[in-house]
Amino acid sequence: MLKEMKYRLNPTKKQARLLQSQLEECRCLYNHFLEERKRGWDERQESLTYYGQKATLPALKAYRPELSAVHSQVLQDVVMRVDLAFKAYFRRCKARDGKPGYPRFRGYGRYDSMTFPQYGNGCHLVDGVLKLSKVGALRVVQHRPLEGIPKTCTIRRSSTGKWYVTIACEVDAHPLPSTGEAVGIDVGLLSFATLSTGESTSCPKFLRTEEKDLKRTQRQLSAATNGTPERRKRRKVVARVHERITNRRTNFAHQESRRLVNRYDAIAVEDLSVNRMVHNHCLAKSIQDAAWSQFATFLSYKAAWAGRAFVAVNPAYTSQDCSGCGHRQKKTLAERVHSCACCGLILDRDHNAALNIKRLGLQSLGLSLEAPGLSRGE
């Protein structure tokens, strides 16, 4: 399995300019291949392929010598990105999921990463120094050593102008000792996560906490004239606030997912369709601030590394069914207590849902709810 190792880069001013110029060349190349595909279909009804466009790279480098300042495999990755963008577009068209968005051209500053698809060919990290082809040796804040076999290397520029390198490594799983425990997790807005054990974690609401600073900086940005240095400066201030919110939210999701993976052998969560849920404009901001999908993603890959069982179950009726007898009783969002009319069970609504999620998760995994050590049911 692949594990991404992310490090902060400290390039010199000259190196930062070289990286910036390489990103700009990649952006222009991306737009060229996108326009080529669009014109090919509009004028000749011809669908261009990845290999067909990649074969034109030598001629393009002869026509535009500036492309020679970028590693050849990075340029090939740009072609791959265009190809993946169209494959995703055709997949959305086939699924007929709303109005599929056509691949967009990238404006200035809108292309922020480049990838070396083969680690060691144009990029190499050794002793806290990243050696990049046609850039030089960049200092790296290497807070932990590389694990496994490095495969790819991606250089990314953040919205605040910081540079990062992400190296994808192929690693082996490191199973944790068995605990013999399973858990169901119900996520929400009042409590970020309620466990089937009855424990709950309060929702931190990072965006709401920083909303005052965000509004102030956005007002200052709106007051600046378009195209002026002052507006660029204020845009970066707004980006820093957003970056701080994102970092705090990501750190919280990492800590919570790690705590659960260390504690439980089997983890069941709701398979939520967040994109549909945010159509409720009254709750959209709070739902996006909670970042349930990010939390589930972190749980999934951490569980895979630790040899834990992870499953996402259908959330339908988990809040309405009684975890004691299975009786279904409709509730509004305002009803926060589950009170069963059949068996008389009374407990918190989210706790009841977490118990149902645990039951469904163990059933889908083929595990027995009562057997010790989570053995397979027979």
C-alpha positions as CSV (number, residue, x, y, z in Angstrom):
1,M,0.0,0.0,0.0
2,L,1.0,3.6,-0.6
3,K,1.8,6.1,2.2
4,E,2.4,9.8,1.5
5,M,5.2,11.5,3.3
6,K,4.8,15.3,3.3
7,Y,7.6,17.7,4.1
8,R,8.0,21.5,4.0
9,L,10.6,23.0,1.6
10,N,12.8,26.0,2.2
11,P,13.9,27.1,-1.3
12,T,16.1,30.1,-1.8
13,K,14.6,33.1,-3.7
14,K,16.3,31.9,-6.9
15,Q,15.0,28.3,-6.5
16,A,11.5,29.6,-5.7
17,R,11.6,31.6,-9.0
18,L,12.7,28.5,-10.9
19,L,9.9,26.4,-9.4
20,Q,7.4,29.2,-10.1
21,S,8.5,29.3,-13.8
22,Q,8.3,25.5,-14.1
23,L,4.7,25.6,-12.8
24,E,3.9,28.3,-15.3
25,E,5.3,26.3,-18.1
26,C,3.2,23.3,-16.9
27,R,0.1,25.5,-16.8
28,C,0.6,26.7,-20.4
29,L,1.2,23.1,-21.6
30,Y,-1.9,21.9,-19.8
31,N,-4.0,24.6,-21.5
32,H,-2.5,23.8,-24.8
33,F,-3.4,20.1,-24.6
34,L,-6.9,21.0,-23.3
35,E,-7.4,23.4,-26.3
36,E,-6.1,20.7,-28.6
37,R,-8.6,18.2,-27.5
38,K,-11.5,20.6,-27.6
39,R,-10.6,21.8,-31.1
40,G,-10.0,18.3,-32.3
41,W,-13.5,17.3,-31.4
42,D,-15.3,20.5,-32.4
43,E,-13.6,20.6,-35.9
44,R,-13.0,17.0,-36.8
45,Q,-15.0,14.9,-34.2
46,E,-11.6,13.4,-33.3
47,S,-10.9,12.1,-29.8
48,L,-7.2,12.6,-29.0
49,T,-5.5,10.1,-26.7
50,Y,-2.8,10.3,-24.0
51,Y,-0.2,8.6,-26.1
52,G,-1.0,10.7,-29.2
53,Q,-0.6,13.9,-27.3
54,K,2.5,12.7,-25.5
55,A,4.2,12.0,-28.8
56,T,4.0,15.7,-29.7
57,L,6.1,16.8,-26.8
58,P,9.5,16.8,-28.6
59,A,8.1,19.0,-31.4
60,L,6.6,21.4,-28.8
61,K,9.9,21.6,-27.0
62,A,11.6,22.6,-30.2
63,Y,8.9,25.2,-30.9
64,R,9.0,26.5,-27.3
65,P,12.5,26.1,-25.8
66,E,11.3,27.2,-22.4
67,L,9.7,23.8,-22.0
68,S,13.2,22.3,-21.8
69,A,13.6,23.9,-18.4
70,V,11.1,21.3,-17.1
71,H,12.0,17.7,-16.6
72,S,10.6,15.5,-19.4
73,Q,8.6,13.2,-17.1
74,V,7.0,16.2,-15.4
75,L,5.8,17.3,-18.9
76,Q,4.4,13.8,-19.5
77,D,2.5,14.0,-16.2
78,V,0.8,17.1,-17.5
79,V,-0.5,15.1,-20.4
80,M,-1.7,12.5,-18.0
81,R,-3.6,15.1,-15.9
82,V,-5.4,16.3,-19.0
83,D,-6.3,12.7,-19.9
84,L,-7.6,12.0,-16.4
85,A,-9.6,15.2,-16.4
86,F,-11.5,14.0,-19.6
87,K,-11.9,10.5,-18.3
88,A,-13.5,11.9,-15.2
89,Y,-15.7,14.2,-17.3
90,F,-16.9,11.3,-19.5
91,R,-17.6,9.2,-16.3
92,R,-19.8,12.0,-14.9
93,C,-21.6,12.2,-18.3
94,K,-22.3,8.5,-18.2
95,A,-23.5,8.5,-14.6
96,R,-25.7,11.5,-15.4
97,D,-25.1,12.9,-11.9
98,G,-26.3,16.4,-12.2
99,K,-24.6,18.7,-14.8
100,P,-21.1,17.4,-15.6
101,G,-18.4,20.1,-15.5
102,Y,-16.2,20.3,-18.6
103,P,-12.5,20.4,-17.9
104,R,-11.4,24.0,-17.3
105,F,-8.5,26.1,-18.5
106,R,-6.0,27.1,-15.8
107,G,-5.6,30.8,-15.2
108,Y,-2.4,32.4,-13.9
109,G,-1.5,31.0,-10.5
110,R,-4.1,28.3,-10.8
111,Y,-1.6,25.5,-11.5
112,D,0.1,24.7,-8.2
113,S,1.8,21.3,-8.4
114,M,4.0,19.1,-10.6
115,T,4.8,15.5,-10.2
116,F,7.9,13.4,-10.9
117,P,6.2,10.0,-11.7
118,Q,9.4,8.0,-11.0
119,Y,11.3,8.8,-7.8
120,G,15.0,8.9,-8.4
121,N,14.6,10.1,-12.0
122,G,14.9,13.9,-11.6
123,C,14.3,14.0,-7.8
124,H,16.1,12.4,-4.8
125,L,15.9,13.1,-1.1
126,V,18.9,12.5,1.0
127,D,20.0,13.9,4.4
128,G,17.4,16.6,4.5
129,V,18.2,17.8,1.0
130,L,15.9,17.4,-2.0
131,K,17.8,17.3,-5.3
132,L,15.5,18.4,-8.2
133,S,16.4,18.3,-11.8
134,K,17.1,21.8,-13.3
135,V,16.4,23.4,-9.9
136,G,19.2,22.3,-7.6
137,A,19.4,21.2,-4.0
138,L,16.5,22.4,-1.8
139,R,16.5,22.3,2.0
140,V,13.8,20.1,3.5
141,V,12.3,20.2,7.0
142,Q,12.4,16.4,7.2
143,H,10.6,15.7,10.5
144,R,10.6,11.9,9.9
145,P,12.5,9.6,7.7
146,L,11.1,8.0,4.5
147,E,9.4,4.7,4.9
148,G,9.3,1.8,2.4
149,I,10.1,2.3,-1.3
150,P,9.6,5.8,-2.7
151,K,7.5,5.8,-5.9
152,T,6.5,9.3,-6.9
153,C,7.4,12.9,-5.8
154,T,5.1,15.9,-6.0
155,I,6.1,19.5,-5.5
156,R,3.2,21.8,-4.5
157,R,2.9,25.5,-3.8
158,S,0.2,26.5,-1.2
159,S,-2.1,29.4,-1.6
160,T,0.1,31.3,0.9
161,G,3.2,30.8,-1.2
162,K,4.7,28.0,0.9
163,W,6.4,25.0,-0.9
164,Y,5.9,21.4,0.0
165,V,7.1,18.0,-1.3
166,T,5.0,14.9,-1.0
167,I,6.7,11.5,-1.6
168,A,4.4,8.5,-2.1
169,C,6.1,5.4,-0.7
170,E,5.1,1.7,-0.9
171,V,5.0,0.4,2.6
172,D,4.0,-2.9,4.3
173,A,1.1,-3.0,6.8
174,H,2.1,-2.9,10.5
175,P,-0.7,-4.7,12.3
176,L,-1.4,-3.5,15.8
177,P,-2.1,-5.9,18.7
178,S,-5.7,-7.2,18.8
179,T,-8.1,-5.6,21.3
180,G,-11.2,-7.7,20.6
181,E,-13.4,-4.6,20.5
182,A,-15.6,-3.2,17.8
183,V,-17.3,0.2,17.5
184,G,-20.0,2.0,15.5
185,I,-19.6,5.7,14.9
186,D,-22.4,8.2,14.2
187,V,-21.2,11.6,13.1
188,G,-23.2,14.8,13.7
189,L,-23.2,18.5,14.2
190,L,-23.9,18.7,17.9
191,S,-21.4,16.0,18.7
192,F,-18.7,15.4,16.1
193,A,-18.7,11.6,16.7
194,T,-20.9,9.5,19.0
195,L,-19.6,6.0,19.6
196,S,-21.7,2.8,20.3
197,T,-20.1,2.7,23.7
198,G,-21.9,6.0,24.6
199,E,-18.9,8.2,24.4
200,S,-19.1,11.4,22.3
201,T,-16.7,14.0,21.0
202,S,-17.8,17.6,20.8
203,C,-17.8,19.3,17.4
204,P,-14.8,21.8,17.4
205,K,-16.4,24.1,14.7
206,F,-13.1,25.6,13.5
207,L,-14.6,27.7,10.8
208,R,-17.1,29.3,13.2
209,T,-14.3,30.0,15.6
210,E,-12.2,31.9,13.0
211,E,-15.2,33.5,11.3
212,K,-14.6,36.9,12.9
213,D,-11.0,37.1,11.6
214,L,-12.1,35.7,8.2
215,K,-14.8,38.4,7.8
216,R,-12.5,41.2,8.7
217,T,-9.8,40.1,6.3
218,Q,-12.3,39.5,3.5
219,R,-13.7,43.0,4.0
220,Q,-10.2,44.4,3.7
221,L,-9.7,42.4,0.5
222,S,-13.0,43.6,-1.0
223,A,-11.9,47.2,-0.4
224,A,-8.7,46.9,-2.4
225,T,-8.6,47.7,-6.1
226,N,-8.3,44.8,-8.5
227,G,-4.9,44.2,-10.0
228,T,-3.0,46.2,-7.4
229,P,-0.1,45.0,-5.2
230,E,-2.3,45.8,-2.1
231,R,-5.0,43.4,-3.2
232,R,-2.4,40.6,-3.8
233,K,-1.1,41.2,-0.3
234,R,-4.6,41.1,1.3
235,R,-5.5,38.0,-0.7
236,K,-2.6,36.2,0.9
237,V,-3.8,37.3,4.4
238,V,-7.2,35.7,3.7
239,A,-5.4,32.6,2.4
240,R,-3.5,32.4,5.6
241,V,-6.7,32.4,7.7
242,H,-8.1,29.6,5.5
243,E,-4.9,27.7,5.8
244,R,-5.0,27.9,9.6
245,I,-8.6,26.6,9.7
246,T,-7.6,23.7,7.4
247,N,-4.6,22.8,9.4
248,R,-6.5,22.7,12.7
249,R,-9.3,20.7,11.1
250,T,-6.9,18.2,9.6
251,N,-4.9,17.8,12.8
252,F,-8.2,17.1,14.7
253,A,-9.2,14.5,12.2
254,H,-5.8,12.8,12.4
255,Q,-5.8,12.7,16.2
256,E,-9.4,11.3,16.5
257,S,-8.9,8.7,13.8
258,R,-5.6,7.5,15.3
259,R,-7.2,7.2,18.8
260,L,-10.0,5.0,17.4
261,V,-7.8,2.8,15.3
262,N,-5.5,2.2,18.2
263,R,-8.5,1.2,20.4
264,Y,-10.8,-0.9,18.2
265,D,-10.4,-4.0,15.9
266,A,-13.5,-3.3,13.8
267,I,-14.8,0.2,13.0
268,A,-18.1,0.9,11.3
269,V,-19.1,4.4,10.0
270,E,-21.9,5.8,8.0
271,D,-21.5,6.0,4.2
272,L,-22.7,9.5,3.9
273,S,-23.3,11.4,0.7
274,V,-22.0,14.8,1.8
275,N,-22.3,16.4,-1.6
276,R,-26.1,15.9,-1.4
277,M,-26.4,16.9,2.2
278,V,-24.8,20.3,1.6
279,H,-27.8,21.2,-0.6
280,N,-29.5,22.0,2.6
281,H,-28.4,25.7,2.8
282,C,-29.3,25.9,6.5
283,L,-26.7,23.3,7.4
284,A,-24.2,23.4,4.5
285,K,-21.6,25.6,6.3
286,S,-21.7,23.4,9.4
287,I,-21.5,20.2,7.5
288,Q,-18.5,21.3,5.4
289,D,-16.8,22.6,8.6
290,A,-17.2,19.2,10.3
291,A,-15.4,17.5,7.3
292,W,-16.9,14.0,7.9
293,S,-15.5,12.7,4.6
294,Q,-12.0,13.6,5.6
295,F,-12.4,11.9,8.9
296,A,-13.7,8.7,7.3
297,T,-10.8,8.8,4.8
298,F,-8.3,9.0,7.6
299,L,-10.0,6.2,9.5
300,S,-10.0,4.0,6.4
301,Y,-6.3,4.2,5.5
302,K,-5.1,4.2,9.1
303,A,-7.2,1.0,9.7
304,A,-5.6,-0.6,6.6
305,W,-2.1,0.2,7.9
306,A,-2.9,-1.2,11.3
307,G,-4.7,-4.4,10.0
308,R,-8.0,-3.3,11.4
309,A,-11.4,-4.0,9.8
310,F,-13.2,-0.9,8.5
311,V,-16.6,-0.7,6.8
312,A,-18.9,2.1,5.7
313,V,-22.6,1.1,6.0
314,N,-25.8,2.4,4.5
315,P,-27.0,5.1,6.9
316,A,-30.7,4.6,6.0
317,Y,-33.0,4.4,9.1
318,T,-30.1,4.0,11.5
319,S,-31.5,6.9,13.5
320,Q,-35.1,5.7,13.3
321,D,-34.7,2.0,14.1
322,C,-34.5,0.9,17.7
323,S,-31.2,-0.7,18.6
324,G,-33.0,-2.9,21.1
325,C,-35.9,-4.4,19.2
326,G,-35.6,-3.1,15.7
327,H,-38.9,-1.1,15.7
328,R,-38.9,1.8,13.3
329,Q,-40.2,5.1,14.5
330,K,-39.9,8.3,12.5
331,K,-38.2,11.2,14.1
332,T,-37.6,14.8,13.2
333,L,-34.1,16.4,13.4
334,A,-35.3,18.2,16.5
335,E,-35.9,15.0,18.5
336,R,-32.6,14.2,20.2
337,V,-33.8,11.3,22.4
338,H,-34.8,7.9,21.2
339,S,-37.8,6.5,23.0
340,C,-39.1,3.2,21.7
341,A,-42.8,2.6,21.9
342,C,-42.4,-1.2,21.8
343,C,-39.6,-2.1,24.1
344,G,-39.4,1.1,26.1
345,L,-35.7,1.7,25.4
346,I,-34.7,5.3,26.1
347,L,-31.3,6.7,25.1
348,D,-29.7,9.5,23.2
349,R,-30.6,9.5,19.5
350,D,-27.0,9.5,18.2
351,H,-26.1,6.7,20.6
352,N,-28.9,4.6,19.3
353,A,-27.8,5.3,15.7
354,A,-24.2,4.3,16.6
355,L,-25.4,0.9,18.0
356,N,-27.3,0.3,14.7
357,I,-24.2,1.2,12.7
358,K,-22.1,-1.2,14.7
359,R,-24.6,-4.0,14.2
360,L,-24.8,-3.4,10.4
361,G,-21.0,-3.1,10.2
362,L,-20.4,-6.4,11.9
363,Q,-23.0,-8.1,9.7
364,S,-21.3,-6.9,6.6
365,L,-17.9,-8.0,7.8
366,G,-19.3,-11.4,8.7
367,L,-18.5,-11.0,12.4
368,S,-20.6,-12.1,15.3
369,L,-21.9,-9.4,17.6
370,E,-21.7,-11.5,20.7
371,A,-18.7,-13.8,20.1
372,P,-15.6,-12.8,22.1
373,G,-12.6,-11.6,20.1
374,L,-14.8,-10.7,17.1
375,S,-14.7,-14.2,15.7
376,R,-16.5,-15.1,12.5
377,G,-20.1,-16.1,13.0
378,E,-21.1,-19.6,12.0
